[in-house]
Amino acid sequence: MAQATKLALVTGASTGIGFELARQFAQHGYDLVVAADEAQIHVAAQELSGTGRKVTPVEVDLRTEDGVAGLYQQATADGRRLDAAAINAGIGRAGRFVDGDLNEDLAIVDLNVRSTVHLARLVLGDMVDRGSGRVLFTSSTVAAMPGSYQSIYNASKSFVQSFAEALHDELRDTGVSVTALMPGPVDTEFFTRAKMRNTPVGGPLPKDDPADVARQGYEALMRGDRKVVASSLMSKALGAANTVLPDAVKARLNRLIARPMDR
């Protein structure tokens, strides 16, 4: 039997960009499966259910293979199919690579890179088989910036950006579209979780509204765009500058905004 209502999966959906992406889907008629690694996801799901859509929360650690596989099994239980997915969950930290905890850095790789690939393979495999679907990857404007004092995070977003753009091209003419969302600094809990409030980018520098970022990302996804830099003119200017500035200059700029201010 055909699925009556469109269904979208959003990861990292408890707050910030992920929550606002979920809201966009709900407002446009999608039922939701929303996932995060904290109990806040249940609060978020309750708020999102106020849109009148069915919202299923999943509290899960996507840094593990079992977490990714379990999430997909729950999202597609009872023969449901995903019409769209926003692979948004991500973490980071600031500081010199050699001063950080290796396990913390590897966790960034596990979530931002490994789980992204794993979940994308599950989601896109089914979508391509049936010839329809849309996937949004949350990348970043820093994907094009060598990440001095933010080396693992920036490198992980470089991977996501390249991966998303490659998939966009590979899947042309399949009925499946892939879009990369590239925000600049956004006013979310990311900087608190990454312990970056004592950096310029996490502290005093201006930040975009996650609702604006999500709206632009959703609209680009529905158009089938390859990528979108969101949301403010400042973020769009940063994205444009990254296409022309030398990598050495971009690395120094990243150091200026990501280096802890007490160093």
Residue pairs with C-beta under 8 A, 6 or more apart in sequence:
1 79
3 79
3 80
3 81
3 83
5 29
5 30
5 31
5 53
5 54
6 29
6 30
6 31
6 83
6 84
7 30
7 31
7 32
7 33
7 75
7 80
7 81
7 82
7 83
7 84
8 22
8 25
8 30
8 31
8 32
8 33
8 82
8 83
8 84
8 85
8 86
9 32
9 33
9 34
9 35
9 71
9 75
9 82
9 84
9 85
9 86
9 123
10 18
10 21
10 22
10 25
10 32
10 33
10 34
10 35
10 85
10 86
10 88
11 18
11 35
11 36
11 62
11 71
11 86
11 87
11 88
11 89
11 119
12 18
12 35
12 36
12 88
12 89
12 90
12 138
13 19
13 21
13 22
13 32
13 34
13 35
13 36
13 41
13 44
13 86
13 88
14 34
14 36
14 38
14 40
14 41
14 43
14 44
15 40
15 44
15 188
15 189
16 186
16 188
16 189
16 190
16 210
17 88
17 138
17 181
17 183
17 186
17 188
17 210
17 213
17 214
17 217
18 34
18 36
18 86
18 88
18 89
18 138
19 44
19 48
19 210
20 210
20 211
20 213
20 214
20 215
21 86
21 88
21 136
21 214
21 217
21 218
22 32
22 34
22 44
22 48
22 55
22 86
23 48
23 51
23 211
23 214
24 214
24 215
24 217
24 218
25 32
25 84
25 86
25 218
26 32
26 48
26 51
26 52
26 53
26 55
27 51
28 218
29 53
30 53
30 83
30 84
31 53
31 54
31 55
31 56
32 45
32 48
32 53
32 54
32 55
32 56
33 55
33 56
33 58
33 71
33 74
33 75
33 82
34 41
34 44
34 45
34 48
34 55
34 56
34 57
34 58
35 41
35 57
35 58
35 59
35 60
35 62
35 71
35 89
36 44
36 59
36 60
36 89
37 59
37 60
37 61
37 62
37 63
37 89
38 59
39 59
41 57
41 58
41 59
42 57
42 59
44 57
45 55
45 56
45 57
46 55
48 55
49 55
56 74
56 75
58 71
58 74
58 75
60 67
60 70
60 71
61 67
62 68
62 71
62 89
62 111
62 115
62 119
63 107
63 110
63 111
63 114
63 115
64 110
65 118
67 115
68 115
68 118
68 119
68 122
69 118
69 122
71 119
72 119
72 122
72 123
75 82
76 82
76 126
81 126
81 130
82 123
82 126
82 127
82 133
83 132
83 133
83 134
84 133
84 134
84 135
84 136
84 221
85 119
85 123
85 133
85 134
85 135
85 136
86 135
86 136
86 138
86 217
86 221
87 116
87 119
87 120
87 123
87 135
87 136
87 137
87 138
88 136
88 137
88 138
89 111
89 115
90 111
90 112
90 138
90 153
90 156
90 157
90 190
91 107
91 108
91 111
91 112
91 153
91 190
91 193
91 194
92 108
92 112
92 150
92 152
92 153
92 156
92 190
92 194
92 196
93 100
93 104
93 105
93 108
93 150
93 152
93 153
93 194
93 195
93 196
94 149
94 150
94 194
94 195
94 196
94 199
94 202
94 258
94 259
94 260
95 149
95 260
96 149
97 105
97 151
97 152
100 152
105 152
108 152
108 153
108 156
109 152
109 156
112 153
112 156
112 157
112 159
112 160
113 156
113 159
113 160
116 137
116 160
116 163
117 163
120 135
120 137
120 163
120 167
123 133
123 135
124 133
124 135
124 167
124 171
124 176
124 178
126 133
127 133
127 135
127 175
127 176
128 171
128 174
128 175
128 176
131 174
131 175
131 176
132 175
132 176
133 175
133 176
133 177
134 176
134 177
134 178
134 179
134 221
134 222
134 224
135 167
135 176
135 177
135 178
135 179
136 178
136 179
136 180
136 181
136 217
136 218
136 220
136 221
137 160
137 161
137 163
137 164
137 178
137 179
137 180
137 181
138 160
138 181
138 183
138 217
139 157
139 160
139 161
139 164
139 180
139 181
139 182
139 227
140 154
140 157
140 160
140 161
140 182
140 183
140 184
141 182
141 183
141 184
141 229
141 235
141 238
141 239
141 242
142 150
142 153
142 154
142 157
142 254
143 154
143 157
143 158
143 160
143 161
143 162
143 182
144 158
144 161
144 239
144 242
144 243
144 250
145 154
145 242
145 250
145 251
145 253
145 254
146 154
146 247
146 248
146 250
146 251
146 254
147 153
147 154
147 155
147 251
147 254
147 258
148 251
148 252
148 254
148 255
148 258
148 259
149 199
149 254
149 255
149 258
149 259
149 260
150 254
150 258
153 194
154 254
160 180
161 180
161 182
161 227
164 178
164 179
164 180
164 227
165 180
165 226
165 227
167 178
168 177
168 178
168 179
168 180
168 226
168 227
171 177
171 178
177 221
177 224
178 226
179 217
179 220
179 221
179 224
179 225
179 226
179 227
179 228
180 226
180 227
180 228
181 213
181 216
181 217
181 220
181 221
181 227
181 228
181 230
182 227
182 228
182 229
182 230
182 239
183 208
183 213
183 217
183 229
183 230
183 231
183 235
184 208
184 229
184 230
184 231
184 232
184 234
184 235
184 238
184 239
185 201
185 205
185 206
185 207
185 208
185 235
186 207
186 208
186 209
186 210
186 213
187 207
187 208
187 209
187 210
188 210
190 196
191 197
191 199
191 201
191 202
191 203
194 202
196 202
196 258
197 203
198 260
198 261
198 262
199 257
199 258
199 259
199 260
199 261
200 256
200 257
200 258
200 259
200 261
201 257
201 258
203 261
205 257
206 232
206 234
208 230
208 231
208 232
208 234
208 235
209 231
212 230
212 231
212 232
213 230
213 231
215 231
216 228
216 230
216 231
217 228
217 230
219 228
220 227
220 228
220 230
229 235
229 236
229 238
229 239
229 240
230 236
242 250
245 253
